[in-house]
Amino acid sequence: MSKEAYADFIKRLSLLIEKHPQLIVTTLSNIFTMRLIGNKTHGDLAEIAIAEFINQYMYDFKSTHVGKDLYRAKTKEEDITIENEITGKVFPVSLKAYGNGPLQLSTDKNSEMFPLLEKYGDEIIDKYKIIEIFASTEFSHFSDINILPLIYDEKNQKCNILVFDADLAKKKTAYIKKETAGKGRKHPVYRFFDKEDKYICEVRYGGASANALQRGLWTHTKNALPFFISVTDGWISYSHNHVLVKLFSHALVSSQSGHEAALEEIKEDILRIKSDHKLPH
């Protein structure tokens, strides 16, 4: 049920962005401004930013940031949870903020996917074996994770929110081929292709010596674009908010009472934004 609930959420998010694009432009601009502070800062802050975006502007949904302190208790790869307040369905979402290129879909932390594929040989072309692989417990990682990737092109300051269509990928997979180490790769990979030899995704080596970049389920936003759904209907431009950097720097050396006063001003600004866009308060 999680996949259906997530798919409905994506439709609603896409509709909101279509009607009120400036809301997401402002939020993405603020998120990627964080790269001026540190190369990895934006990823963590994207989680709380998107959770708050949902709470403020998607009135039928509410979201909670799971937080790093709960990492050991997580049963799924998740950064936020979302609840549809109409249906009552709650589902986890993994936020990704990646450059336009390789994208990790699952860490496969138990290293199950690669060893399973090895049992089928170096090249898998039998459609029934491919169906069997996707139906296996080991490949439950393929479609049971709700991933919301914020794909950015920093040079051109643009972002595309792309969701990997796992169902389409399974339907279109015509063969799976093992490729040995090379082109900077230390370990082999299994790559999935459609009948026209177009790349879909890959499962990387999952042995004990593999690190996070060398294992799990991956795809590539440039090479596998037909297997993504663009929530933003393509690339949208963002800009850096230098005032936000100043706000952070001042906030870090000011008192809690100062933060409370600033927060009240920001809440008033959000109410103004909602009024301008005729959104429920």
C-alpha positions, 0 to 999 in steps of 0.5 A, spaced: 500 500 500 505 504 501 507 504 493 500 506 491 500 512 497 506 514 495 504 515 487 498 519 489 502 523 493 507 524 487 501 526 483 499 531 488 506 534 489 506 535 481 500 538 481 501 543 486 508 545 483 504 546 476 499 551 479 504 554 484 511 553 481 514 559 485 513 555 492 518 550 489 523 555 486 524 558 493 524 552 497 530 549 492 533 556 492 534 555 499 536 548 499 542 549 494 544 555 497 546 551 503 552 548 498 555 555 499 556 553 506 558 546 505 558 541 499 554 536 503 550 541 508 544 541 503 543 534 503 541 534 510 537 540 510 533 538 504 530 533 508 527 538 513 526 543 508 521 538 504 518 536 510 516 543 512 514 544 505 509 539 505 506 541 512 506 548 509 503 547 502 500 540 501 494 541 506 492 534 505 498 531 508 503 532 514 510 530 514 515 528 520 523 528 519 525 522 521 532 524 524 539 521 524 538 519 531 533 514 529 537 511 524 538 504 528 531 504 529 529 504 522 526 498 518 527 502 511 531 507 508 527 513 510 528 520 511 521 523 512 515 520 513 508 522 510 501 521 512 495 522 508 490 526 512 484 524 508 486 516 508 490 516 514 496 512 510 503 513 512 509 512 508 516 513 508 520 517 503 528 517 502 530 524 500 536 524 495 540 530 493 544 528 487 548 531 481 545 529 474 548 522 474 549 516 478 543 515 483 543 510 488 536 507 489 538 502 495 544 501 499 542 493 499 545 493 506 545 486 507 548 484 500 543 480 497 541 482 490 548 481 487 549 474 489 542 472 487 544 475 480 550 471 480 546 464 481 543 466 474 550 467 470 553 472 467 547 474 462 540 473 463 535 473 457 530 468 459 524 473 461 521 468 466 528 468 470 527 475 469 520 475 472 523 470 478 528 475 480 524 481 480 519 477 484 524 474 489 525 477 496 532 479 495 529 484 490 524 487 494 529 493 495 527 494 487 520 497 488 519 498 496 523 504 497 519 511 496 525 515 493 524 523 492 531 525 488 532 532 487 537 532 481 541 538 480 546 541 475 550 546 479 553 549 474 547 552 470 543 552 477 537 548 475 534 542 479 529 536 476 525 532 481 525 525 478 522 519 481 525 512 478 519 508 475 520 502 478 514 498 475 516 501 468 523 498 469 521 491 471 516 491 465 521 494 460 527 489 462 529 485 456 536 482 459 541 483 465 548 483 463 554 482 468 560 487 466 567 486 469 571 492 473 573 497 468 572 505 467 574 506 474 570 501 477 574 496 482 568 491 482 563 488 477 556 490 476 550 487 473 546 492 468 539 492 466 537 493 459 531 494 455 530 490 448 533 496 444 539 496 449 538 502 453 540 502 460 535 502 465 539 501 472 545 496 475 546 492 481 553 493 484 558 488 487 555 487 494 561 483 497 564 485 504 570 489 501 565 494 497 563 501 500 557 504 500 559 507 492 560 500 490 554 496 492 547 496 492 542 498 486 544 504 482 541 508 476 543 514 472 539 520 471 542 522 464 542 515 461 536 512 464 531 518 463 526 515 460 525 511 466 524 517 470 518 521 472 519 528 472 515 531 478 517 538 476 515 537 469 523 538 467 528 542 469 527 549 473 532 554 475 534 556 482 538 562 485 542 562 491 539 566 497 545 570 500 541 573 505 539 566 508 547 564 509 547 571 513 541 569 517 544 562 519 551 565 521 547 570 525 543 565 528 549 561 530 551 566 535 545 569 537 540 567 543 534 563 543 529 569 544 532 572 538 531 565 534 524 566 537 523 573 534 525 571 527 521 565 527 515 569 528 517 574 523 518 567 518 511 564 520 508 571 518 512 571 511 509 564 510 502 566 511 503 572 506 506 567 501 499 562 502 495 568 501 498 570 495 497 563 492 490 563 495 492 556 499 489 554 506 492 557 512 
